[in-house]
Amino acid sequence: MSQSVSDGGVLEMARRQLDQAADRLGLDEGARKVLKQPQRVLMVSFPIKMDDGRMEVFTGYRVQHNFARGPSKGGLRYHPLVTLDEVTALSMWMTWKCAVVDIPFGGAKGGVVCNPKELSVGELERLTRRFTSEIGIIIGPEKDIPAPDVYTNPQVMAWIMDTFSMNKGYSIPAVVTGKPIEMGGSHGRLEATGRGCVYTIQDAAARLGMELKGARAVVQGFGNVGQAAAKALAELGVKIIALADSNGGIFAIDGLDLAAVLAHKDQTGSVTGMPGTESMSSSEILELECEILVPSALENQIRGDNAGRIRAKLIAEGANGPTTPEADEILLKKGVTVIPDILANAGGVIVSYFEWVQGIQHFFWTEEEVNAQLRRRMTASFDVVYSTKEREGCDMRTAAYLVALKRVSEAMQLRGLYP
Ligand code: NAD
C-alpha cells in the first residue's frame, strides 16, 4: 500500500504510534509484523445509474484489521478523499479502540470515494445498496459490523441493513449499528460519541482540577460528534466560543447560542455567516485561547507546524487521528493533556456494541440504561488509561496504546498461530 498525499500519511502515522507503544511494551517482532498489516482488504469498483441516466463507477473499500478479540467493527465513510491507506489506518485505530474500552470486537473500517453533497438521495441509496451487496461477502453480525462515520448516517445504515437482509432472505438487524431506533437502533447511539467524549473531559477535568462551569471550549467539526459534544459541554456550563464545519469557523468571545447555530446550519447548510459572530478559518479556531479543544472533523488537524500555537489546556479527540506524532511531542512538552481518539471517541463503538447485543437478543434497553452503561465503561476505561499513564510516566495516547496492545497481543497469543 503506497502512502498517498491526500491523506497526509495517516497509515504511516498509525504505524509509528503502534511502534512507539510496541517498543515500550516490549512486544515481540512477530506480533508487531502482524499488527502493522490489515488481516483482510476488499476493494470494489461498482457502477451506479445517476439521475440523469449516466452510469458512474465508484470505488469503495472494507478493511478488516484484526479479529483476535472478536468480529471486526468500524464505521463507513463517504468522502471524496477516502484512500485505502486512510481506511487501513482507521481500521487499526478501531482495533485499539475496541480493546481499550474492552468490548469483544476487532477493528475494521470502510469507505467509498464519493462526494455525498453532490449526490441526490436516490443516488446515495443506490450507491449504498450496491456497495453493501459488494462487501456483503465479508460483513455480517458474526463477521464484521459497519456503523456510521463521516457523511454517513442512520438512514444509510437502514439501507445497509435492508439490502443485506434482502440478499439473505430474512431480517438481520445486527449486521450494522447506528440504525434508526424505529428499526432496531439503540437509544442514545446518535449522541454516544460526543456524549462519551464529554464524559472523558469530565474525568480529565477532575484529575486536572479544572472547573468546567464557565470554561471555554472550541469544537472543530459540527456533525454527529461535534454537535453532541458541544451540546453536552454546554449542559455542564461550558462556554462554546468557537465552532467550525467544512465551510469555515465562527467565534464569539461571550459564547455561542448552540440552538441558534443549529437553526442557522439547518437553514444555510453551514455554521458560517452566523449573525453576531466573527468569521475564522477552521484551522484558526484551533489556536484560540481556551481550556478545552475538541477536534471532531478529520485527521491531521494538529500537526508539527501548528501545535506550538495551540493554547488549550485539554484536548479531547472526538475525531480519529486529528493529532500527528510530531504534534503529540510538542503538546506533551507544553503540558497540554490530550485524551486520545481511541479513548475519547470510543462512546460510539461502545453504544454500537450495546446496539449489537440488543439486536441479537431482540431485547431493548431504555436510554437511561444505555447512558448509565456508557458512563460506567467510559470511566472505567479512562481510569485504566490514566493509571497506566501515571505508572509509566508517559502521555495518555501511549498509555491507551499500551492497554490496547497488551489486550490484543494476549488474545493473539492465546489463540496461537494457525496452522
Ligand atoms: P459527520 O459527517 O457527522 O460530521 C463531520 C463534520 O466535520 C461536519 O460538520 C463537516 O462539515 C465537518 N468537516 C469536514 N471537514 C472539515 C474541515 N476541514 N474543517 C472543519 N470541519 C470539517 O461525521 P462524524 O460522524 O461527526 O465524524 C467526525 C469525526 O469523528 C471523524 O473523524 C470520525 O471518524 C470520528 N468518529 C465518529 C464516530 C461516530 O459515531 N459518528 C465515532 C468515533 C469517531
Residues whose N, C-alpha, C, O or C-beta is under 5 A from the ligand:
A	BS01	NAD	P148 D149 V150 Y151 T152 T193 Q220 G221 F222 G223 N224 V225 G226 A244 D245 S246 S282 S296 A297 L298 G318 A319 N320 N345 G348
